[in-house]
Amino acid sequence: MYRSSDTEFMAEALREALRAVEHGDVPIGAVVVADGVIVGRGHNEKESRPDATAHAEIIALQQASRALDTWRLLDCILYCTMEPCLMCAGAMVQARLGRLVYAVDDPKAGAAGSMLDVLRMPWLNHRVEVVRGVMATEVEAELRRFFAGLRATGL
């Protein structure tokens, strides 16, 4: 179920995603919210670091854990522009994240319901509430713009 603040925080995740484009990364952004306040931000930095684990969600979860001085993020919400991959979904389970809100599905690598559903596997010790589709049109437009630019440059 959507909440009134979901669009506001997804807009912040989208702003974060656009920062990734500045250094050639796929525009995926994330923010972690605790008690209505952003406590972690991240955007893809795989190309700029270079680091295969430098996904927006991982960076945002790390910042949130430092800000809150705990790895347990039970009362937190992660807003992400794209459905998390297997690694990021696993990190959300490990962090005991309370809720995930994302914009667009990832039919190639999504692990929150598209390809896999790691966040709601009954045999794991924690399940994450998932909401999908918030600001999907806007996020999809940015992703299309980014990949069209890559194709135009021959990359």
C-alpha positions as CSV (number, residue, x, y, z in Angstrom):
1,M,0.0,0.0,0.0
2,Y,1.2,3.4,-0.9
3,R,1.7,6.0,1.8
4,S,1.5,9.8,1.3
5,S,5.2,10.2,1.8
6,D,6.2,7.5,-0.7
7,T,6.3,9.9,-3.7
8,E,8.2,12.5,-1.8
9,F,11.0,10.1,-0.8
10,M,11.0,8.3,-4.2
11,A,11.6,11.8,-5.8
12,E,14.7,12.0,-3.5
13,A,15.9,8.6,-4.7
14,L,15.4,9.7,-8.3
15,R,17.5,12.9,-7.7
16,E,20.2,10.6,-6.2
17,A,20.0,8.4,-9.3
18,L,20.7,11.3,-11.6
19,R,24.0,11.8,-9.7
20,A,25.1,8.4,-11.0
21,V,24.9,9.6,-14.6
22,E,27.4,12.3,-13.8
23,H,30.2,9.7,-13.6
24,G,28.8,7.2,-16.2
25,D,26.9,4.8,-13.9
26,V,23.4,3.5,-14.5
27,P,21.0,5.9,-12.9
28,I,19.8,4.0,-9.9
29,G,19.4,5.8,-6.6
30,A,18.3,5.0,-3.1
31,V,17.4,6.7,0.2
32,V,16.8,5.2,3.6
33,V,14.2,6.9,5.8
34,A,13.8,6.5,9.6
35,D,11.0,8.4,11.4
36,G,10.4,10.6,8.3
37,V,14.0,11.7,8.0
38,I,16.5,10.5,5.3
39,V,19.4,8.8,7.2
40,G,21.2,7.2,4.2
41,R,21.6,8.1,0.5
42,G,23.3,6.2,-2.3
43,H,23.6,6.0,-6.1
44,N,25.3,3.5,-8.3
45,E,29.1,3.9,-8.2
46,K,30.2,0.7,-9.7
47,E,32.0,2.4,-12.6
48,S,33.4,5.4,-10.6
49,R,35.0,3.4,-7.7
50,P,35.3,0.6,-9.5
51,D,33.6,-1.8,-7.2
52,A,31.0,-4.4,-8.2
53,T,29.3,-4.0,-4.8
54,A,28.9,-0.2,-5.0
55,H,25.1,-0.4,-5.7
56,A,22.9,2.5,-4.6
57,E,21.1,0.3,-2.0
58,I,24.2,-1.0,-0.4
59,I,25.7,2.5,0.0
60,A,22.4,3.9,1.4
61,L,22.1,1.0,3.9
62,Q,25.7,1.5,5.0
63,Q,25.1,5.3,5.6
64,A,21.9,4.6,7.5
65,S,23.6,2.0,9.8
66,R,26.3,4.5,10.6
67,A,23.8,7.4,11.2
68,L,21.7,5.2,13.5
69,D,24.6,3.4,15.0
70,T,23.0,0.0,14.4
71,W,22.9,-2.6,11.7
72,R,19.3,-3.4,12.5
73,L,17.0,-1.2,10.4
74,L,13.7,-2.7,11.4
75,D,11.9,0.6,11.5
76,C,13.4,2.0,8.3
77,I,12.1,2.3,4.7
78,L,14.4,2.0,1.7
79,Y,13.3,3.9,-1.4
80,C,15.0,2.7,-4.6
81,T,14.4,3.6,-8.2
82,M,14.9,0.0,-9.4
83,E,14.0,-3.4,-8.0
84,P,17.0,-4.7,-6.0
85,C,19.3,-7.4,-7.3
86,L,20.1,-10.6,-5.3
87,M,23.0,-9.0,-3.4
88,C,21.0,-5.9,-2.4
89,A,17.9,-7.9,-1.4
90,G,20.1,-10.2,0.7
91,A,21.6,-7.1,2.4
92,M,18.1,-5.9,3.2
93,V,17.2,-9.2,4.8
94,Q,20.5,-9.1,6.8
95,A,19.8,-5.5,7.9
96,R,16.2,-6.5,9.0
97,L,14.8,-3.7,6.8
98,G,11.2,-3.0,7.6
99,R,10.0,-1.8,4.2
100,L,11.2,-1.5,0.6
101,V,9.5,0.9,-1.9
102,Y,10.8,0.8,-5.5
103,A,9.8,2.3,-8.8
104,V,10.5,-0.1,-11.7
105,D,10.9,-3.9,-11.9
106,D,14.2,-5.4,-13.1
107,P,13.0,-8.4,-15.2
108,K,16.7,-9.5,-15.7
109,A,18.0,-9.5,-12.2
110,G,15.2,-8.4,-9.8
111,A,15.1,-10.2,-6.4
112,A,12.0,-8.6,-4.9
113,G,9.4,-10.4,-7.0
114,S,10.4,-10.3,-10.7
115,M,13.0,-13.1,-11.0
116,L,13.3,-14.1,-7.4
117,D,11.5,-13.0,-4.2
118,V,14.3,-13.0,-1.6
119,L,12.6,-10.4,0.5
120,R,9.6,-12.7,1.3
121,M,11.2,-16.2,1.4
122,P,9.4,-18.0,4.2
123,W,12.4,-20.0,5.3
124,L,14.6,-16.9,5.9
125,N,14.6,-15.3,9.4
126,H,13.2,-11.9,8.2
127,R,10.8,-10.7,5.6
128,V,10.6,-7.2,4.1
129,E,7.3,-5.5,3.2
130,V,7.5,-4.5,-0.5
131,V,5.7,-1.8,-2.4
132,R,6.4,-1.4,-6.2
133,G,5.5,1.0,-8.9
134,V,5.9,4.4,-7.1
135,M,6.9,7.0,-9.7
136,A,7.6,4.2,-12.2
137,T,6.8,6.4,-15.3
138,E,9.4,9.1,-14.3
139,V,12.1,6.5,-13.4
140,E,11.6,4.5,-16.5
141,A,11.9,7.7,-18.6
142,E,15.3,8.4,-17.0
143,L,16.5,4.9,-17.6
144,R,15.4,5.0,-21.2
145,R,17.2,8.4,-21.7
146,F,20.4,7.0,-20.2
147,F,20.5,3.8,-22.3
148,A,19.5,5.7,-25.5
149,G,22.6,7.9,-24.8
150,L,24.8,4.8,-24.5
151,R,23.5,3.4,-27.8
152,A,24.0,6.8,-29.5
153,T,27.7,6.8,-28.5
154,G,28.2,3.2,-29.5
155,L,28.9,1.9,-26.0
